[in-house]
């Protein structure tokens, strides 16, 4: 298993766990994990992560809140995942910008 997959797995597990536990550092933890996850994004996957982040932040995370009994919990998990995806998107945008500005080393 590659380091990228491990970081994404840890990010998803942290997003799920932090949906139910309030540490006071939840946004910072999710942001750092998201930035680390975004660093290891392939160029082909960057657009998909950015689209997923926008969708989750615009309202996709709250769409499950109407399901009785588990909807609120699923919504909280998706909000946490949205935070991870948002931070990963920021890193993907910065990496893309740097790759376009800096000369290639070939």
C-alpha positions, 0 to 999 in steps of 0.5 A: 500500500502506498503512502498516499493511500495510507494518508487518505485512509487515515484522513477518512478514519479521522473524519469519521471518528471526529464526527462523533468526538469533539476535541477542540482541535477537530478543524485543525486535525482535518485541515492538516490531514487534508493538506497531506492528502492533497500533496499526494494527489495525482494530476488525474484525481485533482479535478475530482477532489475539487468537485467533491469538495465543492459539492460537499460544502455547498450542501451535499453533506446536509442532504442526508440529515432527513433520514430518520435515526442515522441521517444526522450522523451521516451528515456529520461524517460528510461534513468532516469529509468535506473539510478534508476534501476542501484542504486537499483541494487547496493543496491540489490548487497550490501544487498545480499553480507551482507546477505551471510556474516553475520550469520542468526539470527535464 
